[in-house]
Amino acid sequence: MSLSEQQAASLAAETVVVAAGRPPRERDQPVNAPIVLSSTYFGVGALADGDRGYGRYSNPTWDPFEEALGQLEGSELPGLLYASGLAAVSSALSLIPAGGVLVMPTLCYSGSLVMAAELAQKGFIELRTVDIADTEAVEEALSPSGPAGRAAAMLWLESPTNPMLSIADIPALTAAAHAAGAIVVTDNTFSTPLVQQPLGLGSDVVLHSVTKYLAGHSDVVLGALVTSNPDIRSALLHHRTIHGGIAGPFESWLALRGLRTLALRIERSQATAMVLAERIAAHPRIESLRFPGLPTDPGHERAKAQMKGFGSIVCFQVAPVGGMSGADAADAVVRAMKLWLPATSLGGVESLIERRRRHAAEPSDVPENLVRLSVGIENVEDLWADLKQALDALGG
């Protein structure tokens, strides 16, 4: 491929995101990696290390994206692509030994929580949930407790969390987890490696829903894991191969194409999110707002210390008005949008809005009137005008 680890380390992330994963610089080679549609590969005799062999083991179209993501996250090892973010979650959770303790945020991506809860209900793991912004509470959850006196085997982090945007003290928590003998998995979907690099903050594994910012166009479903530990990567690769959660070549190619514009999209959407957060917070129909970029946000100082920006997700709670509950008022705001798209997911070029508790799997601790915004790359004044007219229409 195009960049060595040493070369990537000497370049800005905004350059690596464009330059990594290119074909060799040889005469008549394509500039972009092609799509390879093959389920099997020529081979004679026993398979050797590095042989592709079969499409469930490897595909040349995965390689460029995996190389680029690994370099962006600061790893010397390529990442691993999966069929979906939840396929990557499943692979990461497979690192927990039978009966091991998992410490996970009380409020984080609902799919991760549901999967962990189902494993716990079947007796495969013990699940302890905790407010991830409360460092002392997390440290206590990592410690030996219960009849068996077991310490945690894995700490699962999200920062910022989905959807409440809480900020974890990642360096402190990874140090505490390692002291307890646990490995740390950090879901970096909201931040992307351009905003935060959890491996450099002590995490062992980084998870992405590639569907979101990395691919960036709401047209693929993929996941990914990155680690700097060869043994962990080998275990994850084995799980992907045996359980079959592999990425399709066409989706992988689309994801790499989307990755090329990540720096531009993140720069634009973060700047717009900051402006919108300031204006939304001042609107009389808003009960509360979370955005780590605002100095008044409880996670602001932590975010400044460990992030290179503040992301482009904004969450707010709509106040009850005119006999409507907060949830009804939030639904009314979503229905009144003309430019913002009422849809789930996030991280695409288009701006999305939704009331999170409309999903049955969303944790009950998420407020009924919470609205999550995924800020896209449209003109900031157009986005604000649409938000303002929807909020103003509530009256009161």
C-alpha positions, -999 to +999 in steps of 0.1 A: +000+000+000+010+036-001+022+048+033+045+031+058+037+036+095+067+058+098+055+080+069+020+082+083+033+092+117+051+122+101+020+135+084-011+153+096-042+132+100-059+154+073-032+141+049-032+105+060-070+103+055-064+110+018-031+094+012-033+061+031-044+029+014-035+038-021-022+012-047+016+010-053+031+039-073+038+019-104+033+027-140-003+022-151-015+013-116-049+029-107-048+059-083-077+043-063-079+007-051-104-013-073-133-034-061-124-071-061-154-094-065-141-129-058-151-155-033-119-176-037-083-173-048-057-194-065-037-216-042-017-249-043-010-270-013-015-259+023-024-223+030+005-202+043+002-172+065-009-142+044-026-164+017-061-151+010-075-185+002-112-177+006-134-147+007-144-151+043-107-149+053-097-118+033-105-095+004-082-071-014-109-044-012-108-045+026-070-039+028-069-002+019-096+008+043-081-013+071-046+001+065-059+037+065-080+033+096-052+017+115-028+045+107-054+072+115-059+056+150-021+055+155-017+017+153+011-001+135-015-028+127-043-026+101-078-023+114-105-050+109-136-043+089-169-059+098-204-063+083-218-038+107-210-018+139-228-045+159-208-072+143-177-053+155-193-050+190-199-087+191-163-094+181-150-071+208-172-086+235-159-121+225-126-110+242-143-114+276-136-148+291-166-170+302-181-155+333-160-124+331-171-090+343-179-063+319-182-027+331-202-006+306-218+029+307-254+030+319-261+052+289-244+044+257-253+030+223-284+009+228-272-019+206-241-024+227-262-024+259-287-048+245-261-073+233-242-071+267-275-075+286-284-106+266-250-122+272-255-115+309-290-129+310-276-162+295-249-163+322-220-158+297-208-126+315-215-104+345-226-069+335-220-039+357-233-005+344-221+028+357-221+065+350-190+067+329-185+104+337-181+095+374-145+083+376-147+071+412-178+050+405-162+034+375-131+026+395-153+010+422-171-011+395-138-023+382-128-036+416-136-071+429-171-074+442-200-098+446-200-133+460-172-144+437-152-113+444-144-109+407-126-078+392-136-066+358-123-083+326-133-055+303-141-018+306-163-005+278-160+032+271-179+057+250-168+093+251-189+113+242-216+089+250-247+082+229-270+101+233-262+121+265-228+133+254-211+125+287-173+127+287-152+100+303-117+107+317-102+081+293-066+082+306-076+078+342-101+051+335-078+031+312-051+032+339-076+020+365-089-008+342-054-020+335-045-020+372-076-042+378-065-066+350-091-055+325-088-046+288-104-014+275-126-011+245-135+025+234-163+033+210-149+062+190-178+066+166-189+100+177-153+115+177-136+097+148-098+094+149-095+130+136-110+143+169-098+116+194-073+087+194-082+064+223-052+041+217-030+070+226-050+075+257-045+040+269-073+020+253-066-015+240-093-016+212-111+011+194-145+005+178-162+024+150-196+022+134-181+029+099-217+035+088-215+069+105-187+095+100-160+074+084-181+064+054-201+096+058-229+094+032-256+072+048-252+046+021-233+017+037-235-004+069-201-014+082-181-016+115-144-017+124-120-025+152-085-013+157-058-024+182-021-021+186-018-055+203-010-084+179-025-110+202-058-091+205-059-085+168-053-122+161-082-131+185-105-106+168-096-118+133-103-153+143-137-143+156-145-125+124-135-154+103-153-181+123-185-161+129-186-147+094-193-110+102-174-099+071-177-067+050-188-068+014-163-055-012-186-029-026-195-014+008-158-014+017-149+005-014-177+030-008-164+035+028-129+042+016-142+067-009-162+084+019-132+084+042-112+106+018-134+136+027-136+130+064-114+159+074-134+184+054-167+170+067-156+170+103-142+206+101-175+219+086-199+200+108-180+207+141-179+245+133-217+244+125-225+224+156-208+250+178-229+278+164-261+259+166-255+247+202-250+283+213-282+295+197-303+265+207-292+269+243-306+304+244-340+295+230-368+298+256-383+264+246-352+245+255-351+229+290-314+218+288-287+212+262-256+190+261-226+198+238-191+195+251-179+225+231-198+249+254-178+261+284-210+255+305-211+218+296-200+195+325-177+176+302-161+206+286-127+206+304-122+169+299-131+172+262-106+200+258-079+179+274-084+147+253-101+157+221-090+179+191-125+193+188-160+186+202-178+166+176-209+175+158-237+158+178-259+182+198-286+170+222-313+191+239-345+186+259-376+204+249-396+220+277-434+212+281-455+239+266-492+246+262-505+214+277-480+193+258-456+171+276-419+175+268-420+143+247-450+157+227-433+190+223-401+173+211-421+153+186-438+185+174-404+200+168-392+170+147-424+171+126-421+208+119-386+204+103-384+212+066-346+208+060-335+186+089-343+150+082-363+130+108-343+098+108-320+077+130-283+072+125-257+101+123-225+112+108-236+117+072-234+148+051-271+155+058-284+169+091-306+145+110-329+149+139-348+125+161-363+120+196-343+092+209-369+075+232-390+067+202-368+035+200-380+007+223-344-004+230-333+031+242-324+030+279-352+043+302-328+068+318-327+087+285-352+116+289-384+113+269-380+148+256-344+144+244-338+154+208-305+144+192-291+163+163-265+150+139-251+182+122-242+178+086-225+201+061-253+223+050-252+261+054-254+270+091-279+298+087-303+275+067-300+249+095-306+274+122-336+290+104-353+256+102-346+248+138-358+282+150-391+280+131-398+246+145-390+257+181-409+290+177-440+271+164-444+257+199-455+291+211-458+296+248 
